[in-house]
Amino acid sequence: MTLPTALSGGDVGHLSDHDTLHTVYNETLTDLDTRYVTKGGSDSNDGLTWETAFLTVAAAIADLPTRGTGGTLAHNGTIHIGPGSFTESNPLEVNNGISFIGSGVQIPEGGTEPATTILGSNNYHLFAPTGVYTDFSFAVLFDTLRLDGAGIVGAFDLLQLRKGGFNCRVDNVTFRDSPRDGVRFIENAITAMVIGCTWVRITGACVYFECNGGLGDLQIIHSEADDIGSFLFVEHTSAGQGNTVGVFGLKAESDSDGEQFNVIHLKPRTAGGGDPVYMDIQDVVAAQTGPGDGGYAICFEESQAGSASVWALRNLNGQSYQYAFASDKTGQTSQDAGLRFGLFADLASFNYDSPAIELDGVSIDVGDGTPESVVGRPLGSLFLRRDGGASTTLYVKTSDPLVASQGTLTMDTQPTDTNTMTVDTKVYTFQDTLTDVDGNVNIGGSLAQAKLNIVAAFDLSGVAGTDYALSMTAHPSVDMATFISNDSILTAAKKGTAGDSLATTETFTAGTNIFDADILGTTTAGDDGDTGWTAK
């Protein structure tokens, strides 16, 4: 038996074009722009050749020449990493313009399998923008690597690319044992590509794509995934131009814990509008092979004002799925959501989960009896009654009386250390010195800053680790508006009277920092109202 020969990254044919990423800087790369890392290296070496390689990737990153100012063009260069496992003191900085090139082995089936494994020794993201590089991830390449999160505990990712992941490419990378997501694009992905990658045992999503503001474009090509939470999670967190996502060629399954999983999970904004996500999904084979009930090929979750469009959907094999499409996996009504579909071809199944089919901003429900219990549908929606008669078979939604519960927080004095406020079940704690616990908010140097920080903590629109805890999660059930003078309106994400039971309590030192009541509904009471259906 002949073992495959280990190849250095530079010897792998499909990597030959990686240097073109650096042309965006109009720079000419030289030997000084290249560093090498091997298992037999030493961080006291110069890292300029395989013979004088570094021992750690961190040393290679730090040693690259710095260009530009403010981190914009900093650390342009290439790091070649030899075969073997490298345990690093993470997070490793994802600086602008760096190519991380691993080693590979040729496999009998053709192509190259990563022979370089990078693990983390700290409970934090394995690769992430840090320091002055937190603003952008520009022209970064990851190629022929295995990123392993087996030693990481907590809500952390294997790879984070921030603010566009502009012109970034992830090629032939295996993501394994992630406690949260495989690769996470924060605040958009602009001309980003994920090609020929594999994901194994991913707790969250293989690829998380946050649509935040400007135009984004992410292409995911020829992927395989096994034992995952979802393959692609798209979350629209702020208003802005439309974003485009393409998934071309995917084989995914989940076979260990029997839980449902989604191939595509769409989560538009819960309030405030926003342009749609346009998706082109082709050649997907996905199966739930464990004892669970199966997941969803496309899950559209808990939107009130957002929308999503799937304009091309071809060769989707969803036969093992409980439903090919779901307007809301969580069981909540989809309220004002719009899930629109364009071109379909060669679908193995096309079934919709209750409560409704969502097409171009309206819904179609089918059921027995009159539709009084069918609430939260957009105007113009239809209800088809199976047991109806003359003038009682078709109902049209002609009014939308649903009202969301609201309450008011008045804050006219800067909070003091350890003051808390509880909204629904989530507790926010103001701190002079910020510590990394979900819910902790930096008081800041003024009342104005404290107001900005607490609002940002609700929708994660601020700077994590500065305005609020790095591990902060968005509020799941309530939106908080910007303060007008000293008042901020809190609105239940789900319309109806259920919002009137959501708690709003506080332990502020200043007696004038107070909610208008202990529950939402005083500023505006929730209303389930008349269903608004008219028989035709």
C-alpha positions in Angstrom: 0.0 0.0 0.0 1.4 3.3 -1.1 0.6 6.3 1.1 -0.2 9.6 -0.6 2.6 12.1 -0.7 2.2 15.3 1.4 2.1 18.4 -0.6 3.0 21.9 0.4 0.2 24.5 -0.4 2.3 26.0 -3.1 2.5 22.7 -4.9 -1.3 22.1 -5.2 -2.4 23.0 -8.7 -5.8 24.6 -7.8 -4.0 27.1 -5.5 -2.0 28.6 -8.2 -4.2 31.7 -8.5 -4.3 32.6 -4.8 -1.8 35.5 -5.3 -4.3 37.3 -7.5 -6.2 38.3 -4.4 -3.4 40.7 -3.6 -3.6 42.6 -6.8 -6.3 44.8 -5.2 -3.6 46.5 -3.3 -1.5 47.2 -6.4 1.5 45.7 -4.6 4.2 43.4 -5.9 4.6 40.5 -3.6 8.2 39.5 -2.7 9.9 36.9 -0.6 9.5 39.3 2.3 5.7 38.9 2.0 5.8 35.1 2.6 6.2 33.1 5.8 6.4 29.4 6.5 5.2 27.3 9.4 6.1 23.6 10.1 5.9 21.2 13.0 9.7 21.2 13.2 10.0 25.0 13.1 10.8 27.5 15.8 9.3 30.9 16.6 12.9 32.2 16.9 13.5 31.5 13.2 13.0 34.1 10.5 10.2 32.1 8.9 11.4 33.0 5.3 11.9 29.5 4.1 10.7 25.9 4.8 14.1 25.3 6.4 13.8 28.3 8.7 10.1 28.0 9.3 8.2 29.2 12.4 6.5 26.8 14.8 3.2 28.7 15.1 0.8 30.5 12.8 0.5 33.3 15.3 4.3 34.0 15.0 4.0 34.1 11.2 1.1 36.6 11.3 2.9 38.9 13.6 6.1 38.8 11.6 4.6 39.9 8.2 5.4 43.4 7.2 2.8 46.0 7.9 1.5 48.2 5.1 -0.9 51.1 5.1 -2.5 52.9 8.0 -5.2 52.1 10.5 -5.1 48.5 9.6 -6.6 49.1 6.2 -3.7 47.5 4.2 -1.9 45.9 7.1 -0.1 42.6 6.9 -0.3 41.8 3.2 1.3 38.4 2.6 1.1 34.6 2.4 1.6 32.0 5.1 2.4 28.5 4.0 1.7 25.8 6.7 3.2 22.3 6.6 1.3 19.1 7.4 0.4 18.1 10.9 -1.6 19.5 13.8 -0.9 22.9 15.2 -2.4 24.0 18.5 -2.5 27.8 18.6 -3.2 30.4 21.2 -6.4 31.7 19.6 -7.9 33.9 18.4 -5.5 34.1 15.4 -5.8 37.5 13.7 -7.5 37.5 10.4 -5.7 40.5 9.0 -6.3 42.2 5.6 -4.6 40.6 2.7 -3.3 37.4 4.2 -3.5 34.1 2.5 -3.3 31.0 4.8 -2.2 28.1 2.6 -2.1 24.6 4.2 -0.7 21.4 2.9 -2.6 18.6 1.3 -2.5 14.9 0.2 -3.7 13.7 -3.1 -6.5 11.2 -2.8 -7.4 8.3 -5.1 -10.7 9.9 -6.1 -8.9 13.0 -7.4 -8.2 16.3 -5.8 -6.5 17.2 -2.6 -7.5 16.6 1.1 -6.2 18.9 3.8 -3.2 17.6 5.8 -2.9 20.7 8.0 -5.0 20.9 11.1 -5.2 24.0 13.3 -6.7 23.8 16.8 -7.3 26.4 19.4 -6.2 26.3 23.1 -8.5 29.1 24.3 -12.3 29.4 24.6 -12.7 31.9 21.8 -13.0 32.0 18.0 -10.2 30.1 16.2 -9.7 32.8 13.5 -11.2 36.3 13.9 -10.5 39.9 13.2 -8.9 41.5 16.3 -7.4 44.8 17.3 -7.3 47.4 14.5 -8.5 44.7 12.1 -12.0 44.5 13.5 -13.4 46.9 10.9 -12.9 44.8 7.7 -11.7 41.4 6.5 -10.3 42.4 3.1 -8.9 40.0 0.5 -8.3 37.1 2.9 -7.8 33.5 1.6 -8.0 30.2 3.5 -6.9 27.2 1.4 -6.4 23.5 2.1 -6.8 23.6 5.9 -8.6 21.7 8.6 -10.0 24.0 11.3 -10.8 22.0 14.5 -12.8 23.4 17.4 -12.6 20.3 19.6 -10.8 22.2 22.4 -13.1 25.3 22.3 -16.1 25.6 24.6 -18.8 28.3 24.3 -20.6 30.3 21.6 -17.5 30.7 19.3 -16.8 30.1 15.7 -14.0 28.5 13.7 -13.6 31.4 11.3 -15.0 34.9 11.4 -14.8 37.4 8.6 -16.1 40.9 9.3 -17.7 43.8 7.4 -18.0 42.4 4.0 -15.4 39.7 4.0 -14.5 41.7 1.0 -13.0 39.7 -1.9 -12.4 36.8 0.6 -12.2 33.2 -0.4 -12.4 29.9 1.6 -11.2 27.0 -0.6 -10.9 23.3 0.3 -11.2 23.8 4.0 -12.6 21.2 6.5 -14.5 22.7 9.5 -14.8 20.2 12.3 -16.3 20.2 15.9 -17.4 23.9 16.0 -19.2 24.9 19.2 -21.2 27.4 17.1 -20.7 28.2 13.4 -18.1 27.0 10.9 -17.5 30.3 9.0 -19.4 33.4 10.1 -19.6 36.4 7.8 -20.5 39.4 10.1 -22.0 42.6 8.5 -22.3 41.2 5.0 -20.0 39.3 2.6 -19.0 41.2 -0.5 -17.8 39.1 -3.5 -17.0 36.3 -1.0 -16.7 32.7 -2.1 -16.7 29.3 -0.2 -15.6 26.5 -2.5 -15.1 22.8 -2.1 -15.5 22.8 1.7 -16.5 20.2 4.2 -18.3 20.6 7.6 -18.5 17.9 10.3 -20.2 18.1 13.7 -21.2 21.8 13.5 -23.5 22.8 16.4 -24.8 25.9 14.7 -24.6 26.7 11.0 -21.9 25.7 8.6 -22.1 29.2 7.1 -23.7 32.1 8.9 -24.3 35.2 6.7 -25.4 38.4 8.5 -27.0 40.9 6.0 -26.3 44.2 7.7 -26.8 47.3 5.4 -25.1 47.4 2.1 -25.1 45.1 -0.9 -23.7 41.7 -0.3 -22.8 38.7 -2.5 -21.8 35.3 -1.2 -21.4 32.2 -3.3 -21.1 28.7 -1.8 -20.0 26.0 -4.3 -19.5 22.2 -4.1 -20.0 21.5 -0.3 -20.5 18.5 1.9 -21.8 18.6 5.5 -22.5 15.9 8.1 -24.0 16.2 11.5 -25.0 19.9 11.4 -27.5 22.3 12.9 -28.1 24.0 9.6 -26.1 24.5 6.5 -26.7 28.2 5.7 -28.2 30.6 8.2 -29.0 34.0 6.7 -30.0 36.7 9.2 -31.1 40.2 8.0 -30.2 42.4 10.9 -30.7 45.9 9.4 -32.3 47.8 6.6 -30.3 48.2 3.4 -29.8 47.1 -0.1 -30.7 43.5 -1.2 -28.2 40.7 -0.7 -27.5 37.8 -3.0 -26.6 34.3 -1.9 -25.9 31.4 -4.2 -25.7 27.7 -3.1 -24.5 25.4 -5.9 -24.0 21.8 -5.2 -24.5 20.6 -1.7 -24.7 17.2 0.0 -25.8 17.5 3.6 -27.1 15.1 6.3 -27.4 14.9 10.1 -27.1 11.4 11.6 -26.0 11.5 15.2 -28.5 13.2 17.5 -31.6 12.7 15.5 -32.6 16.4 15.7 -34.1 18.4 12.9 -31.8 20.5 10.8 -32.4 23.0 8.0 -30.5 23.3 4.8 -31.3 27.0 4.4 -32.5 29.0 7.4 -33.8 32.5 6.6 -34.3 35.0 9.4 -35.3 38.4 8.1 -35.6 41.4 10.5 -38.1 41.2 13.2 -39.0 44.9 12.8 -38.2 48.0 10.8 -38.2 46.7 7.3 -35.3 45.8 5.1 -34.8 44.8 1.5 -34.9 41.1 0.6 -32.3 38.4 0.3 -32.2 37.0 -3.2 -31.1 33.4 -3.3 -30.2 30.9 -6.1 -30.2 27.4 -4.8 -29.2 24.5 -7.1 -28.3 20.8 -6.9 -28.9 20.2 -3.2 -29.2 16.7 -1.8 -30.0 16.7 2.0 -31.2 14.0 4.3 -32.1 13.6 7.9 -30.7 10.0 8.5 -31.1 9.9 12.3 -34.3 9.0 14.3 -35.6 12.5 14.3 -38.7 13.8 12.3 -36.6 15.6 9.7 -36.0 19.3 9.2 -36.7 21.8 6.4 -35.1 22.4 3.1 -35.9 26.1 3.5 -37.0 27.5 6.8 -38.3 31.0 7.0 -38.4 32.2 10.6 -40.2 34.9 12.7 -40.3 37.9 10.5 -42.6 40.8 10.9 -41.3 43.3 8.4 -38.5 41.6 6.4 -38.8 39.5 3.3 -36.8 36.9 1.4 -36.9 35.8 -2.2 -35.7 32.5 -3.6 -35.7 33.2 -7.3 -34.1 30.1 -8.6 -34.4 26.7 -7.0 -33.3 23.7 -9.1 -32.6 20.0 -8.4 -33.6 20.2 -4.8 -33.9 16.7 -3.2 -36.0 17.1 -0.1 -37.5 13.7 0.1 -36.2 13.0 3.6 -37.6 16.2 4.9 -40.7 16.7 7.0 -41.5 19.7 4.8 -39.7 21.1 1.8 -40.6 24.6 2.9 -41.7 26.1 6.2 -42.9 29.6 6.8 -41.9 29.4 10.4 -40.0 26.5 11.9 -40.4 27.8 15.5 -44.2 27.5 15.4 -44.9 31.3 15.6 -47.2 32.9 13.1 -45.3 34.6 10.4 -47.2 37.9 10.9 -46.3 40.3 8.1 -43.6 38.1 6.6 -43.2 37.6 2.9 -41.4 34.5 1.4 -41.5 34.8 -2.3 -40.5 32.1 -4.8 -39.6 32.5 -8.5 -38.3 29.7 -10.8 -38.7 26.1 -9.7 -37.5 23.0 -11.5 -37.0 19.3 -10.8 -38.2 19.4 -7.2 -38.4 16.1 -5.4 -41.1 17.6 -3.1 -43.0 20.8 -2.7 -45.0 20.9 0.5 -45.6 23.7 2.9 -45.8 23.5 6.6 -48.7 25.0 8.5 -49.7 27.7 9.0 -49.6 29.0 5.5 -48.1 29.1 2.0 -46.3 32.5 1.7 -46.2 33.8 -1.8 -45.1 37.4 -2.8 -46.2 38.9 0.5 -49.5 37.2 1.0 -50.5 33.8 2.5 -52.8 31.0 1.5 -54.3 28.8 4.2 -56.4 25.7 3.8 -58.6 24.3 6.5 -62.0 23.3 7.9 -64.5 25.8 9.4 -64.3 29.6 9.4 -60.9 31.3 9.8 -61.5 33.1 13.1 -58.4 31.4 14.6 -56.2 32.2 11.6 -54.5 35.4 12.7 -51.4 37.4 11.7 -51.9 37.1 7.9 -51.1 40.0 5.6 -53.8 41.9 3.8 -55.0 40.2 0.7 -54.3 36.7 2.0 -56.7 33.9 1.2 -58.3 31.1 3.3 -59.8 28.1 1.4 -62.4 26.3 3.4 -62.6 22.6 2.6 -66.1 22.1 4.1 -67.5 25.4 2.8 -70.6 26.0 0.7 -71.9 28.8 -1.5 -70.2 32.1 -0.4 -68.4 30.3 2.4 -65.6 28.6 0.6 -63.2 31.5 -0.1 -62.2 34.1 2.5 -60.1 37.2 1.9 -58.1 39.1 4.6 -59.5 42.6 4.3 -58.3 44.2 7.6 -55.3 43.7 9.9 -56.4 44.7 13.5 -53.5 43.0 15.3 -51.5 45.4 17.6 -48.2 44.7 19.2 -47.7 45.4 23.0 -45.5 48.3 23.9 -44.0 49.7 27.1 -41.8 52.7 27.9 -38.5 52.9 29.7 -37.6 56.3 31.1 -33.9 56.8 31.9 -32.9 60.3 32.9 -29.9 59.4 35.1 -26.8 57.4 34.3 -27.1 53.9 35.7 -24.7 52.8 38.4 -22.6 49.6 38.5 -24.7 46.3 38.8 -28.0 48.1 38.1 -30.3 45.7 36.1 -33.3 45.7 33.9 -35.3 42.6 32.9 -37.3 42.4 29.6 -39.3 39.3 29.2 -36.8 36.7 30.6 -33.5 38.4 29.6 -31.6 40.3 32.2 -29.3 43.2 31.3 -26.7 44.3 33.9 -24.9 47.6 33.6 -21.2 47.5 34.5 -18.4 50.0 35.1 -15.9 47.4 34.0 -17.4 45.1 31.3 -17.1 41.4 31.7 -18.0 38.8 29.1 -21.4 37.4 30.2 -24.5 37.6 28.0 -26.6 40.5 29.2 -23.7 42.7 30.5 -23.8 46.3 29.2 -21.1 48.9 29.5 -22.3 52.0 31.4 -20.1 54.3 29.4 -18.9 57.7 30.3 -22.2 59.5 30.2 -26.0 59.0 30.3 -26.1 59.4 26.5 -23.6 56.6 26.0 -25.4 54.3 28.4 -28.6 54.9 26.4 -26.8 54.0 23.1 -25.2 50.9 24.6 -28.5 49.4 26.0 -30.3 49.9 22.7 -27.4 48.4 20.8 -27.4 45.4 23.1 -31.0 44.5 22.1 -30.2 44.2 18.3 -26.3 43.8 18.5 -25.9 47.0 16.5 -22.9 48.2 18.6 -19.4 47.0 19.1 -19.3 43.7 21.0 -16.7 43.6 23.7 -16.9 47.4 24.1 -20.5 48.5 24.2 -21.7 45.2 25.6 -20.5 41.7 26.3 -18.7 39.9 23.5 -21.0 36.9 24.0 -24.2 39.1 24.0 -27.1 37.6 22.0 -30.0 39.6 20.5 -33.2 39.9 22.4 -35.5 37.2 21.1 -38.9 38.7 21.8 -38.7 42.5 22.2 -37.3 45.4 20.1 -36.0 48.5 21.8 -36.2 51.9 20.0 -33.7 54.7 20.1 -34.3 57.1 23.0 -36.2 60.2 22.3 -35.2 62.6 25.1 -35.2 60.2 28.1 -37.8 57.7 26.8 -37.4 54.5 24.8 -40.4 52.4 23.4 -40.1 48.7 23.8 -42.3 46.6 21.3 -43.2 42.9 21.4 -41.8 41.2 18.3 -45.0 39.2 18.0 -48.3 41.1 17.7 -51.3 40.3 19.9 -52.3 40.2 23.5 -49.6 37.6 24.3 -47.1 40.5 24.5 -49.0 42.0 27.4 -47.5 39.4 29.7 -43.8 40.1 28.9 -42.0 41.4 32.1 -40.4 44.8 32.3 -38.7 45.2 35.7 -35.6 47.0 36.9 -33.3 47.6 39.9 -32.0 51.1 39.0 -30.5 53.1 41.8 -32.2 56.3 40.5 -35.9 56.2 41.2 -36.6 58.1 38.0 -35.1 55.4 35.9 -38.2 53.2 35.5 -40.5 51.3 33.2 -44.1 52.5 32.9 -45.3 49.1 34.2 -44.0 45.7 35.3 -45.2 44.2 32.0 -45.6 45.5 28.4 -49.0 46.8 27.3 -49.3 50.1 29.2 -47.9 52.4 26.4 -49.9 50.3 23.8 -52.0 47.3 24.7 -51.6 44.2 22.5 -54.7 43.3 20.5 -55.7 40.1 18.8 -58.7 41.9 17.4 -61.1 40.8 14.8 -59.6 38.3 12.4 -60.4 40.6 9.5 -61.6 37.8 7.1 -64.4 38.4 4.6 -66.3 35.6 2.9 -66.5 35.9 -0.9 
